[in-house]
Amino acid sequence: MTDAELAAHLAETAGRILIDVRNAGVFSEKALGKAGDQTANQFLVHAIREARPDDGLLSEEMKDNGERLAKSRVWIVDPVDGTREYGEKRADWAVHVGLAVDGQPVIGAVALPDAGLVLRSDRPAPVPPSPTPLRMLVSRTRPAKEALAVAERLGADLVPMGSAGAKAMAVVRGDADIYLHSGGQFEWDSMAPVAVALAHGLHCSRIDGSPLIYNREDVYLPDLLICPKPLAAKILTIIAGLDPAT
Protein backbone atom coordinates (compact mmCIF):
# COMPACT_ATOMS: atom_id res chain seq x y z
CA MET A 1 0.00 0.00 0.00
CA THR A 2 1.43 3.38 -0.99
CA ASP A 3 1.61 6.28 1.46
CA ALA A 4 -1.28 8.00 -0.31
CA GLU A 5 -3.40 4.86 -0.26
CA LEU A 6 -2.63 4.38 3.42
CA ALA A 7 -3.57 7.97 4.25
CA ALA A 8 -6.88 7.67 2.41
CA HIS A 9 -7.69 4.27 3.92
CA LEU A 10 -6.99 5.46 7.46
CA ALA A 11 -8.95 8.71 7.04
CA GLU A 12 -11.95 6.85 5.61
CA THR A 13 -11.85 4.15 8.28
CA ALA A 14 -11.53 6.67 11.11
CA GLY A 15 -14.49 8.52 9.66
CA ARG A 16 -16.62 5.37 9.70
CA ILE A 17 -15.59 4.69 13.30
CA LEU A 18 -16.62 8.21 14.27
CA ILE A 19 -20.01 7.83 12.60
CA ASP A 20 -20.54 4.61 14.56
CA VAL A 21 -19.58 6.31 17.83
CA ARG A 22 -22.01 9.15 17.10
CA ASN A 23 -24.81 6.77 16.08
CA ALA A 24 -24.47 4.85 19.32
CA GLY A 25 -26.55 7.61 20.87
CA VAL A 26 -25.16 7.23 24.38
CA PHE A 27 -23.15 10.45 24.70
CA SER A 28 -24.03 14.03 25.51
CA GLU A 29 -22.79 16.66 23.06
CA LYS A 30 -19.60 17.41 25.02
CA ALA A 31 -18.92 13.75 25.82
CA LEU A 32 -19.45 12.79 22.18
CA GLY A 33 -16.68 15.12 21.04
CA LYS A 34 -14.27 13.73 23.63
CA ALA A 35 -15.18 10.12 22.87
CA GLY A 36 -14.74 10.71 19.15
CA ASP A 37 -11.35 12.34 19.58
CA GLN A 38 -10.04 9.56 21.79
CA THR A 39 -11.44 6.68 19.73
CA ALA A 40 -10.26 7.96 16.35
CA ASN A 41 -6.88 8.95 17.76
CA GLN A 42 -6.30 5.50 19.24
CA PHE A 43 -7.09 3.87 15.91
CA LEU A 44 -4.93 6.23 13.83
CA VAL A 45 -1.92 6.16 16.14
CA HIS A 46 -1.86 2.36 16.37
CA ALA A 47 -2.47 1.91 12.64
CA ILE A 48 0.28 4.32 11.57
CA ARG A 49 2.80 2.86 14.00
CA GLU A 50 1.98 -0.61 12.72
CA ALA A 51 2.12 0.31 9.02
CA ARG A 52 5.03 2.79 9.11
CA PRO A 53 7.05 2.01 12.26
CA ASP A 54 10.11 4.02 11.19
CA ASP A 55 8.21 7.28 10.56
CA GLY A 56 7.51 10.08 12.99
CA LEU A 57 4.01 10.90 14.20
CA LEU A 58 2.27 14.05 15.41
CA SER A 59 -1.38 14.01 16.49
CA GLU A 60 -3.50 16.65 18.14
CA GLU A 61 -4.68 14.07 20.66
CA MET A 62 -1.28 12.57 21.52
CA LYS A 63 1.43 13.97 23.78
CA ASP A 64 4.35 15.09 21.64
CA ASN A 65 7.68 13.82 22.95
CA GLY A 66 9.73 15.47 20.19
CA GLU A 67 11.02 12.22 18.66
CA ARG A 68 9.48 13.21 15.32
CA LEU A 69 11.94 16.10 14.96
CA ALA A 70 14.73 13.67 14.08
CA LYS A 71 12.63 12.10 11.31
CA SER A 72 12.44 13.05 7.65
CA ARG A 73 9.00 11.47 7.23
CA VAL A 74 6.36 12.49 9.75
CA TRP A 75 2.65 11.65 9.75
CA ILE A 76 0.52 14.53 11.01
CA VAL A 77 -3.08 13.73 11.92
CA ASP A 78 -6.15 15.38 13.35
CA PRO A 79 -8.51 12.59 14.42
CA VAL A 80 -11.52 14.94 14.53
CA ASP A 81 -11.04 18.34 12.95
CA GLY A 82 -14.04 20.25 14.17
CA THR A 83 -14.73 18.50 17.47
CA ARG A 84 -17.45 21.04 18.25
CA GLU A 85 -19.24 20.37 14.98
CA TYR A 86 -18.91 16.62 15.44
CA GLY A 87 -20.32 16.86 18.96
CA GLU A 88 -23.21 18.99 17.68
CA LYS A 89 -23.89 16.32 15.02
CA ARG A 90 -23.26 18.77 12.19
CA ALA A 91 -21.67 17.73 8.89
CA ASP A 92 -18.83 20.28 8.67
CA TRP A 93 -16.10 18.26 10.42
CA ALA A 94 -13.30 16.15 8.99
CA VAL A 95 -10.55 13.61 9.58
CA HIS A 96 -7.01 14.61 8.53
CA VAL A 97 -4.22 12.17 7.72
CA GLY A 98 -1.11 13.60 6.10
CA LEU A 99 2.58 12.90 5.58
CA ALA A 100 5.20 15.63 5.64
CA VAL A 101 8.61 14.86 4.15
CA ASP A 102 11.42 17.22 5.17
CA GLY A 103 8.76 19.69 6.30
CA GLN A 104 6.84 19.65 3.02
CA PRO A 105 3.15 18.59 2.87
CA VAL A 106 3.48 15.88 0.23
CA ILE A 107 0.67 13.40 1.02
CA GLY A 108 -2.77 14.14 2.37
CA ALA A 109 -6.23 12.67 2.77
CA VAL A 110 -9.20 14.51 4.24
CA ALA A 111 -12.34 12.53 5.00
CA LEU A 112 -15.72 14.26 5.10
CA PRO A 113 -17.60 11.35 6.66
CA ASP A 114 -21.11 12.78 6.52
CA ALA A 115 -20.67 13.41 2.80
CA GLY A 116 -19.14 9.97 2.25
CA LEU A 117 -16.07 11.57 0.66
CA VAL A 118 -12.31 11.33 0.99
CA LEU A 119 -10.34 14.01 -0.85
CA ARG A 120 -6.85 12.77 -1.73
CA SER A 121 -3.56 14.23 -2.88
CA ASP A 122 -3.04 11.29 -5.26
CA ARG A 123 -6.38 11.77 -7.05
CA PRO A 124 -6.52 15.43 -8.05
CA ALA A 125 -9.43 16.74 -10.08
CA PRO A 126 -9.98 20.07 -11.84
CA VAL A 127 -11.21 22.81 -9.51
CA PRO A 128 -14.30 24.52 -10.97
CA PRO A 129 -13.79 28.16 -12.05
CA SER A 130 -14.65 30.90 -9.56
CA PRO A 131 -17.99 32.67 -10.00
CA THR A 132 -18.88 36.30 -9.39
CA PRO A 133 -19.18 37.32 -6.64
CA LEU A 134 -16.43 35.29 -4.99
CA ARG A 135 -17.22 33.17 -1.93
CA MET A 136 -15.07 33.63 1.18
CA LEU A 137 -15.09 30.98 3.89
CA VAL A 138 -15.09 32.16 7.49
CA SER A 139 -15.45 30.55 10.87
CA ARG A 140 -19.08 30.13 11.85
CA THR A 141 -18.27 31.16 15.44
CA ARG A 142 -15.31 33.60 15.24
CA PRO A 143 -14.66 35.07 11.77
CA ALA A 144 -11.11 36.43 11.45
CA LYS A 145 -10.96 40.20 11.05
CA GLU A 146 -8.51 39.92 8.14
CA ALA A 147 -10.87 37.61 6.27
CA LEU A 148 -13.78 40.00 6.79
CA ALA A 149 -11.68 42.93 5.57
CA VAL A 150 -10.49 41.06 2.47
CA ALA A 151 -14.01 39.91 1.68
CA GLU A 152 -15.24 43.49 1.85
CA ARG A 153 -12.54 44.71 -0.54
CA LEU A 154 -13.19 41.85 -2.97
CA GLY A 155 -16.96 42.16 -2.76
CA ALA A 156 -17.04 38.50 -1.78
CA ASP A 157 -19.94 36.73 -0.13
CA LEU A 158 -19.23 35.21 3.29
CA VAL A 159 -19.74 31.46 3.76
CA PRO A 160 -19.67 30.42 7.44
CA MET A 161 -18.41 26.88 8.04
CA GLY A 162 -16.98 24.75 10.83
CA SER A 163 -13.71 22.84 10.67
CA ALA A 164 -10.56 23.88 8.84
CA GLY A 165 -10.61 20.68 6.80
CA ALA A 166 -14.21 21.22 5.74
CA LYS A 167 -13.39 24.77 4.66
CA ALA A 168 -10.26 23.78 2.74
CA MET A 169 -12.11 20.98 0.96
CA ALA A 170 -14.93 23.37 0.05
CA VAL A 171 -12.35 25.28 -2.03
CA VAL A 172 -11.00 22.03 -3.52
CA ARG A 173 -14.53 20.96 -4.47
CA GLY A 174 -15.44 24.36 -5.91
CA ASP A 175 -18.09 25.09 -3.28
CA ALA A 176 -16.15 28.20 -2.21
CA ASP A 177 -13.22 30.20 -3.55
CA ILE A 178 -11.11 31.54 -0.68
CA TYR A 179 -10.15 30.17 2.70
CA LEU A 180 -8.20 32.79 4.63
CA HIS A 181 -7.55 32.12 8.29
CA SER A 182 -5.61 34.25 10.74
CA GLY A 183 -7.11 33.31 14.07
CA GLY A 184 -4.58 30.68 15.15
CA GLN A 185 -4.10 27.03 14.17
CA PHE A 186 -1.68 24.16 14.65
CA GLU A 187 0.09 21.94 12.16
CA TRP A 188 -2.55 19.19 12.36
CA ASP A 189 -5.26 21.69 11.39
CA SER A 190 -3.80 22.34 7.95
CA MET A 191 -1.16 19.78 6.91
CA ALA A 192 -3.37 17.17 5.23
CA PRO A 193 -5.78 19.77 3.75
CA VAL A 194 -2.85 21.76 2.32
CA ALA A 195 -1.36 18.62 0.74
CA VAL A 196 -4.70 17.91 -0.92
CA ALA A 197 -5.19 21.52 -2.03
CA LEU A 198 -1.67 21.75 -3.49
CA ALA A 199 -2.22 18.53 -5.44
CA HIS A 200 -5.38 20.07 -6.90
CA GLY A 201 -3.39 23.04 -8.18
CA LEU A 202 -4.47 25.60 -5.59
CA HIS A 203 -2.34 28.29 -3.97
CA CYS A 204 -1.45 27.55 -0.33
CA SER A 205 0.68 29.82 1.85
CA ARG A 206 0.90 31.81 5.04
CA ILE A 207 -0.98 35.11 4.80
CA ASP A 208 2.31 36.94 4.25
CA GLY A 209 2.92 34.72 1.22
CA SER A 210 5.59 32.56 2.84
CA PRO A 211 5.42 28.76 2.54
CA LEU A 212 3.73 26.49 5.06
CA ILE A 213 6.43 24.37 6.74
CA TYR A 214 5.61 21.39 8.94
CA ASN A 215 7.22 19.19 11.58
CA ARG A 216 8.70 22.10 13.48
CA GLU A 217 9.46 22.14 17.18
CA ASP A 218 6.75 24.77 17.68
CA VAL A 219 3.66 23.33 16.03
CA TYR A 220 1.71 26.60 16.18
CA LEU A 221 0.95 27.67 12.61
CA PRO A 222 -1.45 30.56 13.05
CA ASP A 223 -2.59 31.49 9.55
CA LEU A 224 -3.01 30.32 5.98
CA LEU A 225 -4.48 31.19 2.60
CA ILE A 226 -5.96 28.62 0.20
CA CYS A 227 -7.37 29.89 -3.07
CA PRO A 228 -7.06 29.52 -6.85
CA LYS A 229 -3.66 30.70 -8.06
CA PRO A 230 -5.03 33.61 -10.15
CA LEU A 231 -6.53 35.16 -7.00
CA ALA A 232 -3.50 34.77 -4.75
CA ALA A 233 -1.47 37.85 -5.66
CA LYS A 234 -4.46 40.18 -5.30
CA ILE A 235 -5.47 38.71 -1.95
CA LEU A 236 -1.91 38.84 -0.56
CA THR A 237 -1.60 42.46 -1.69
CA ILE A 238 -4.81 43.36 0.07
CA ILE A 239 -3.66 41.62 3.26
CA ALA A 240 -0.29 43.40 3.16
CA GLY A 241 -2.07 46.74 2.91
CA LEU A 242 -4.47 46.21 5.79
CA ASP A 243 -4.21 48.48 8.80
CA PRO A 244 -3.16 46.31 11.79
CA ALA A 245 -6.01 47.92 13.70
CA THR A 246 -8.54 46.72 11.10
NORHUDA-V441634 format. One record per residue. RES is the residue in three letters. PSI is psi in radians with two decimals (* if undefined). Layout:
# NORHUDA-V441634
res-><RES	RES>
psi-><PSI	PSI>
This chain:
# NORHUDA-V441634
res-><MET	THR	ASP	ALA	GLU	LEU	ALA	ALA	HIS	LEU	ALA	GLU	THR	ALA	GLY	ARG	ILE	LEU	ILE	ASP	VAL	ARG	ASN	ALA	GLY	VAL	PHE	SER	GLU	LYS	ALA	LEU	GLY	LYS	ALA	GLY	ASP	GLN	THR	ALA	ASN	GLN	PHE	LEU	VAL	HIS	ALA	ILE	ARG	GLU	ALA	ARG	PRO	ASP	ASP	GLY	LEU	LEU	SER	GLU	GLU	MET	LYS	ASP	ASN	GLY	GLU	ARG	LEU	ALA	LYS	SER	ARG	VAL	TRP	ILE	VAL	ASP	PRO	VAL	ASP	GLY	THR	ARG	GLU	TYR	GLY	GLU	LYS	ARG	ALA	ASP	TRP	ALA	VAL	HIS	VAL	GLY	LEU	ALA	VAL	ASP	GLY	GLN	PRO	VAL	ILE	GLY	ALA	VAL	ALA	LEU	PRO	ASP	ALA	GLY	LEU	VAL	LEU	ARG	SER	ASP	ARG	PRO	ALA	PRO	VAL	PRO	PRO	SER	PRO	THR	PRO	LEU	ARG	MET	LEU	VAL	SER	ARG	THR	ARG	PRO	ALA	LYS	GLU	ALA	LEU	ALA	VAL	ALA	GLU	ARG	LEU	GLY	ALA	ASP	LEU	VAL	PRO	MET	GLY	SER	ALA	GLY	ALA	LYS	ALA	MET	ALA	VAL	VAL	ARG	GLY	ASP	ALA	ASP	ILE	TYR	LEU	HIS	SER	GLY	GLY	GLN	PHE	GLU	TRP	ASP	SER	MET	ALA	PRO	VAL	ALA	VAL	ALA	LEU	ALA	HIS	GLY	LEU	HIS	CYS	SER	ARG	ILE	ASP	GLY	SER	PRO	LEU	ILE	TYR	ASN	ARG	GLU	ASP	VAL	TYR	LEU	PRO	ASP	LEU	LEU	ILE	CYS	PRO	LYS	PRO	LEU	ALA	ALA	LYS	ILE	LEU	THR	ILE	ILE	ALA	GLY	LEU	ASP	PRO	ALA	THR>
psi-><2.23	2.92	-0.72	-0.72	-0.70	-0.81	-0.81	-0.73	-0.77	-0.72	-0.76	-0.76	-0.75	-0.67	-0.73	-0.70	-0.76	-0.64	-0.73	-0.74	-0.77	-0.72	-0.21	-0.51	0.46	0.02	2.55	2.99	-0.86	-0.75	-0.56	-0.77	-0.78	-0.76	-0.72	-0.82	-0.88	-0.72	-0.82	-0.66	-0.76	-0.77	-0.87	-0.76	-0.84	-0.71	-0.75	-0.73	-0.56	-0.77	-0.57	1.19	-0.37	-0.11	2.79	2.91	2.31	2.15	2.53	-0.59	0.29	2.39	2.29	2.03	0.05	-0.07	-0.52	-0.44	-0.38	0.01	2.53	-0.69	2.13	2.15	2.32	2.08	2.61	1.81	-0.68	1.78	1.95	0.91	-0.64	-0.81	-0.70	-0.81	-0.54	0.02	0.64	3.08	-0.22	1.08	2.95	2.93	2.25	2.23	2.03	2.81	2.10	2.37	2.06	0.71	-0.10	2.40	1.57	-0.52	2.38	2.59	2.31	2.01	2.36	1.45	-0.67	-0.37	-0.12	0.56	2.58	2.03	2.30	2.55	-0.38	0.04	1.09	2.64	2.74	2.39	2.21	2.59	2.66	2.40	-3.09	2.25	2.84	2.80	2.07	2.12	2.40	2.76	2.43	-0.27	-0.49	1.29	2.34	2.43	-0.61	-0.71	-0.73	-0.70	-0.73	-0.74	-0.71	-0.75	-0.51	-0.21	0.53	2.58	2.49	2.39	1.71	2.44	2.81	-1.79	2.77	-0.74	-0.73	-0.72	-0.81	-0.73	-0.41	-0.63	-0.77	-0.69	-0.15	0.26	-0.20	3.01	-0.51	2.24	1.88	2.09	2.34	0.26	0.15	2.18	3.08	2.95	-0.68	-0.35	-0.48	-0.27	-0.98	-0.79	-0.68	-0.72	-0.75	-0.80	-0.74	-0.73	-0.48	0.15	0.25	2.78	2.34	2.21	3.02	2.90	-0.07	0.11	-0.11	2.76	2.74	2.03	2.38	3.02	0.87	2.84	-0.78	1.95	0.07	2.16	1.52	-0.34	2.81	2.83	2.21	2.17	2.92	2.52	-0.67	-0.35	-0.28	-0.85	-0.74	-0.76	-0.78	-0.62	-0.72	-0.79	-0.78	-0.49	-0.01	2.47	2.23	-0.43	0.01	*>
